[in-house]
Amino acid sequence: MIHRYLLAVALPTLLSGPAFSQGYPTKPIRIVVSTTAGSQPDMLARMFGQKMTENWGQPVVVENRPGANGTLAAAPVAKGSPDGYTILYALPNFAIGAALEPNLPYDPVKDFAGVTQIGFTTNVLVVSPTLGPRTLADFIALAKSQPGKLIFGTSPTGSAAHLSGARFNVVAGIKTVHVAFKGGPEAAIEVMAGRIHYNIGTLGFLLQFIKDGRFLALAVTSPQRTPVLPDVPALGETLAEFRRPETSHGLLVPAGTPRSAITAVNKEMARILALPDVRQRTQDIGYTIDPSTPEEYNKILRGQIATLQKLVRDAGLRPK
């Protein structure tokens, strides 16, 4: 009887101690992504989720909530329970929205806690082989000789590709006309048709057209050259300001989430991102892995928002 009494008294204490906190996760985890199923971020999130499930033995469900430049995904996470079981897969639109939209339904800094930076998608500046320039320097010289004449197309206004193009124009000191399309593929088609002059889009999509000669790649937006196109220079080789990407992918949780849960997810992502098959699959689509600590990601994200806010001012872009 005494032994049973002592066990009854001690059990709650044991469960509330370190042994219990190390049990995370004990139920399904939800990763919210602001793009449609089948997109590159969705594919990455599902790959990471599968690896987590295999290691942890708990289901990791990817929930797609596209629309409103990422707000439809971020808002419910910001208001969700801070228990570590709801995670936002933060895309460039998270930082972009913070710079462009003054009336977000959440505070992008105060309402979230960083878990880890994951990495970044490589964009590439392409032209039609018939345009004339064979190098980035040639292209910049052409644009400067015809201010306001060249037209570049990207995915919708406020997208990462659009902001990369706007930043490139400011840093290179050129003036061109931007045309936004429903998606990157539509912009690429217009370059092929000769109706616009250049396109900045994701390497994963444009690579096939570069390899078959329909596009000439002048530069990639990654800090270093990508193994997928080793002969194509990085923008940072010509323009020092591009030695760090203006946006990246990462994981965020609601502010107030226990440190034990944040640490567990951070360590698990570090493990996953070091796996040979994950590194190969991401490299094949021009994706650069660049994980961080939670503290580093918080700092990175704040820096990205500040950089984009300056870009909005310098490029003459106006908040919605």
C-alpha positions as CSV (number, residue, x, y, z in Angstrom):
1,M,0.0,0.0,0.0
2,I,2.8,2.4,0.9
3,H,4.6,1.6,-2.3
4,R,1.4,2.3,-4.3
5,Y,1.0,5.6,-2.5
6,L,4.6,6.7,-3.2
7,L,4.2,5.8,-6.9
8,A,1.0,7.8,-7.1
9,V,2.7,10.8,-5.7
10,A,5.9,10.5,-7.7
11,L,4.3,9.7,-11.1
12,P,3.0,13.3,-11.9
13,T,6.4,14.7,-11.0
14,L,8.2,12.2,-13.3
15,L,5.9,13.0,-16.2
16,S,6.4,16.7,-15.8
17,G,10.2,16.4,-15.7
18,P,12.8,16.2,-18.5
19,A,11.8,12.6,-19.5
20,F,8.3,13.8,-20.4
21,S,9.5,16.9,-22.3
22,Q,11.8,14.7,-24.4
23,G,8.7,12.8,-25.6
24,Y,7.9,15.3,-28.3
25,P,6.2,14.6,-30.6
26,T,3.4,12.6,-29.1
27,K,0.7,13.4,-31.7
28,P,0.4,14.3,-35.4
29,I,2.2,17.4,-36.6
30,R,0.8,19.8,-39.2
31,I,3.0,21.8,-41.7
32,V,1.1,24.6,-43.4
33,V,2.4,25.6,-46.8
34,S,1.2,28.7,-48.8
35,T,1.4,27.1,-52.2
36,T,-0.7,24.5,-54.1
37,A,0.0,20.8,-54.1
38,G,2.6,19.8,-56.6
39,S,4.6,23.0,-56.3
40,Q,8.3,23.0,-55.4
41,P,7.7,24.1,-51.8
42,D,4.9,21.6,-51.4
43,M,7.2,18.8,-52.7
44,L,10.0,19.8,-50.3
45,A,7.6,20.1,-47.3
46,R,6.2,16.6,-48.1
47,M,9.7,15.1,-48.4
48,F,10.7,16.6,-45.0
49,G,7.4,15.5,-43.5
50,Q,7.9,11.9,-44.7
51,K,11.4,11.8,-43.2
52,M,10.1,13.1,-39.9
53,T,7.3,10.5,-39.8
54,E,9.8,7.7,-40.5
55,N,12.0,8.8,-37.7
56,W,9.5,9.9,-35.1
57,G,6.7,7.5,-35.8
58,Q,4.1,10.3,-35.7
59,P,2.2,11.4,-38.8
60,V,3.3,14.7,-40.3
61,V,0.6,16.2,-42.5
62,V,1.1,18.9,-45.1
63,E,-1.8,21.4,-45.4
64,N,-1.9,23.6,-48.5
65,R,-3.4,27.1,-48.0
66,P,-2.5,29.1,-51.1
67,G,-3.6,32.7,-51.7
68,A,-3.3,36.3,-50.5
69,N,0.5,36.2,-51.0
70,G,0.9,33.7,-48.1
71,T,-1.4,35.4,-45.6
72,L,-4.0,32.6,-45.7
73,A,-1.3,30.2,-44.5
74,A,0.4,32.4,-42.0
75,A,-2.6,33.9,-40.2
76,P,-4.1,30.6,-38.7
77,V,-0.6,29.5,-37.6
78,A,0.0,32.8,-35.8
79,K,-3.3,32.3,-34.0
80,G,-2.8,28.6,-33.4
81,S,-1.9,26.8,-30.2
82,P,1.8,27.4,-29.4
83,D,2.5,23.7,-28.6
84,G,4.9,22.8,-31.5
85,Y,2.3,20.8,-33.4
86,T,1.5,23.5,-36.0
87,I,4.4,24.7,-38.2
88,L,4.5,27.2,-40.9
89,Y,6.7,26.5,-43.9
90,A,7.7,30.1,-44.5
91,L,8.4,31.0,-48.1
92,P,9.7,34.3,-49.6
93,N,6.2,35.6,-49.6
94,F,6.3,35.8,-45.8
95,A,9.1,38.4,-45.8
96,I,7.8,40.1,-48.9
97,G,4.3,40.5,-47.4
98,A,5.9,42.0,-44.3
99,A,7.6,44.6,-46.5
100,L,4.7,45.3,-48.9
101,E,1.5,44.9,-46.8
102,P,1.0,47.4,-44.0
103,N,-2.2,45.7,-42.7
104,L,-1.4,42.1,-42.2
105,P,-3.6,40.2,-39.8
106,Y,-0.6,39.2,-37.7
107,D,2.8,40.7,-36.7
108,P,5.4,38.8,-38.7
109,V,8.0,39.4,-36.0
110,K,6.2,39.3,-32.7
111,D,3.7,36.5,-33.5
112,F,6.2,33.9,-34.7
113,A,9.3,32.1,-33.4
114,G,12.0,30.8,-35.8
115,V,12.8,27.1,-35.9
116,T,15.3,26.9,-38.7
117,Q,16.2,28.3,-42.0
118,I,16.0,25.6,-44.6
119,G,17.6,27.1,-47.7
120,F,16.6,29.0,-50.8
121,T,15.4,28.5,-54.3
122,T,17.7,29.7,-57.1
123,N,16.3,32.0,-59.6
124,V,17.9,32.6,-63.0
125,L,18.0,35.5,-65.4
126,V,17.3,34.2,-68.9
127,V,17.0,35.8,-72.4
128,S,16.2,34.6,-75.8
129,P,19.4,33.6,-77.6
130,T,18.4,36.0,-80.4
131,L,18.4,39.1,-78.1
132,G,22.1,39.6,-78.6
133,P,23.9,39.8,-75.2
134,R,26.0,36.7,-74.3
135,T,27.0,37.9,-70.8
136,L,25.5,39.7,-67.9
137,A,27.8,42.7,-68.5
138,D,26.6,42.8,-72.2
139,F,23.0,42.7,-71.0
140,I,23.4,45.5,-68.5
141,A,25.1,47.6,-71.2
142,L,22.2,47.0,-73.6
143,A,19.6,48.0,-71.0
144,K,21.5,51.2,-70.1
145,S,21.7,52.1,-73.8
146,Q,17.9,51.7,-74.1
147,P,16.4,52.9,-70.8
148,G,12.7,51.9,-70.4
149,K,12.7,49.8,-73.5
150,L,13.5,46.3,-72.4
151,I,10.6,44.3,-70.8
152,F,11.0,41.6,-68.2
153,G,8.4,39.2,-67.1
154,T,7.9,37.3,-63.8
155,S,5.3,35.5,-61.8
156,P,2.8,37.8,-60.0
157,T,3.7,41.2,-58.6
158,G,5.1,40.8,-55.1
159,S,6.5,37.3,-55.9
160,A,10.1,36.4,-55.1
161,A,11.0,36.5,-58.8
162,H,9.5,40.0,-59.1
163,L,11.4,41.3,-56.1
164,S,14.7,39.7,-57.4
165,G,14.1,41.5,-60.8
166,A,13.4,44.8,-59.1
167,R,16.5,44.4,-56.9
168,F,18.6,43.6,-59.9
169,N,17.4,46.7,-61.7
170,V,18.2,48.9,-58.7
171,V,21.7,47.4,-58.1
172,A,22.6,47.3,-61.8
173,G,21.3,50.9,-62.4
174,I,19.0,50.0,-65.2
175,K,15.4,50.9,-66.0
176,T,13.2,48.3,-67.6
177,V,9.4,47.6,-67.8
178,H,8.0,44.9,-65.6
179,V,5.1,42.7,-66.7
180,A,3.5,40.3,-64.2
181,F,2.0,37.1,-65.3
182,K,-0.2,34.5,-63.5
183,G,2.8,32.3,-63.1
184,G,6.5,31.8,-64.1
185,P,5.7,29.5,-67.0
186,E,3.5,32.1,-68.7
187,A,6.4,34.7,-68.5
188,A,8.8,32.2,-69.9
189,I,6.5,31.5,-72.9
190,E,6.4,35.2,-73.7
191,V,10.2,35.4,-73.8
192,M,10.2,32.4,-76.2
193,A,7.6,34.1,-78.4
194,G,9.7,37.3,-78.5
195,R,7.1,39.5,-76.9
196,I,9.2,40.3,-73.9
197,H,13.0,40.4,-73.6
198,Y,14.0,38.6,-70.4
199,N,12.6,36.5,-67.6
200,I,13.7,35.9,-64.0
201,G,12.3,32.6,-62.7
202,T,13.0,29.5,-60.8
203,L,15.9,27.4,-62.0
204,G,13.9,24.2,-61.4
205,F,11.4,25.2,-64.1
206,L,13.7,27.0,-66.6
207,L,16.5,24.4,-66.5
208,Q,15.0,22.2,-69.2
209,F,14.7,25.2,-71.6
210,I,18.2,26.3,-70.9
211,K,19.6,22.9,-71.6
212,D,17.7,22.6,-74.9
213,G,18.9,26.0,-76.1
214,R,15.7,27.9,-76.1
215,F,17.0,30.2,-73.3
216,L,20.4,31.7,-72.6
217,A,21.1,31.8,-68.9
218,L,23.1,35.0,-68.0
219,A,23.2,34.6,-64.2
220,V,21.8,32.8,-61.2
221,T,20.7,34.6,-58.1
222,S,22.3,32.2,-55.6
223,P,25.4,33.4,-53.7
224,Q,27.6,30.9,-55.6
225,R,27.3,29.1,-58.9
226,T,25.0,26.1,-58.9
227,P,26.4,22.7,-59.7
228,V,23.4,22.3,-62.1
229,L,24.8,25.1,-64.3
230,P,28.5,25.4,-63.4
231,D,29.3,27.7,-66.3
232,V,26.7,30.3,-65.5
233,P,28.0,33.0,-63.1
234,A,26.2,34.0,-59.9
235,L,24.9,37.6,-59.8
236,G,27.2,38.2,-56.8
237,E,30.3,37.8,-59.0
238,T,29.3,41.0,-60.9
239,L,27.1,42.7,-58.3
240,A,28.4,42.4,-54.7
241,E,25.0,43.1,-53.2
242,F,23.7,39.7,-54.4
243,R,26.2,37.7,-52.3
244,R,23.3,36.9,-50.0
245,P,19.8,36.0,-51.1
246,E,17.0,38.5,-50.2
247,T,14.6,35.7,-49.2
248,S,14.7,32.1,-48.1
249,H,12.6,29.2,-46.9
250,G,12.3,28.3,-43.2
251,L,10.1,26.9,-40.5
252,L,8.2,29.1,-38.0
253,V,5.9,28.3,-35.1
254,P,3.6,30.5,-33.0
255,A,5.3,32.7,-30.5
256,G,5.3,31.1,-27.1
257,T,6.0,27.6,-28.4
258,P,8.1,25.7,-25.8
259,R,11.8,25.7,-26.4
260,S,11.9,21.9,-26.1
261,A,9.6,21.6,-29.2
262,I,11.6,24.2,-31.2
263,T,14.8,22.4,-30.4
264,A,13.4,19.0,-31.3
265,V,12.2,20.2,-34.7
266,N,15.5,22.1,-35.4
267,K,17.6,19.0,-34.6
268,E,15.4,16.8,-36.8
269,M,15.6,19.2,-39.7
270,A,19.4,19.3,-39.4
271,R,19.4,15.6,-39.6
272,I,17.1,15.5,-42.6
273,L,19.0,18.2,-44.5
274,A,22.2,16.2,-44.1
275,L,20.9,13.0,-45.6
276,P,22.5,12.2,-49.0
277,D,19.3,11.6,-50.8
278,V,17.8,14.9,-49.6
279,R,20.9,16.8,-50.7
280,Q,20.9,15.2,-54.1
281,R,17.2,15.8,-54.7
282,T,17.5,19.5,-53.7
283,Q,20.6,20.0,-55.7
284,D,18.9,18.6,-58.8
285,I,16.3,21.4,-58.7
286,G,18.8,24.1,-58.0
287,Y,17.8,24.4,-54.3
288,T,20.5,25.4,-51.9
289,I,20.4,23.9,-48.4
290,D,21.4,26.4,-45.6
291,P,20.1,25.4,-42.2
292,S,20.5,27.5,-39.0
293,T,19.8,27.7,-35.3
294,P,16.5,29.2,-34.2
295,E,18.3,32.4,-33.1
296,E,20.1,32.7,-36.4
297,Y,16.8,32.3,-38.3
298,N,15.1,35.0,-36.3
299,K,17.9,37.3,-37.1
300,I,18.0,36.3,-40.8
301,L,14.2,36.8,-41.2
302,R,14.3,40.3,-39.6
303,G,17.2,41.2,-41.9
304,Q,15.3,40.0,-45.0
305,I,12.3,42.1,-44.0
306,A,14.5,45.2,-43.6
307,T,16.2,44.6,-46.9
308,L,12.9,44.2,-48.7
309,Q,11.5,47.3,-47.1
310,K,14.5,49.3,-48.4
311,L,14.0,47.7,-51.8
312,V,10.3,48.7,-51.9
313,R,11.4,52.3,-51.3
314,D,14.4,52.3,-53.7
315,A,12.4,50.6,-56.5
316,G,9.4,52.9,-56.1
317,L,7.1,50.0,-55.3
318,R,4.1,50.9,-53.3
319,P,2.4,48.9,-50.5
320,K,-1.0,47.5,-51.5
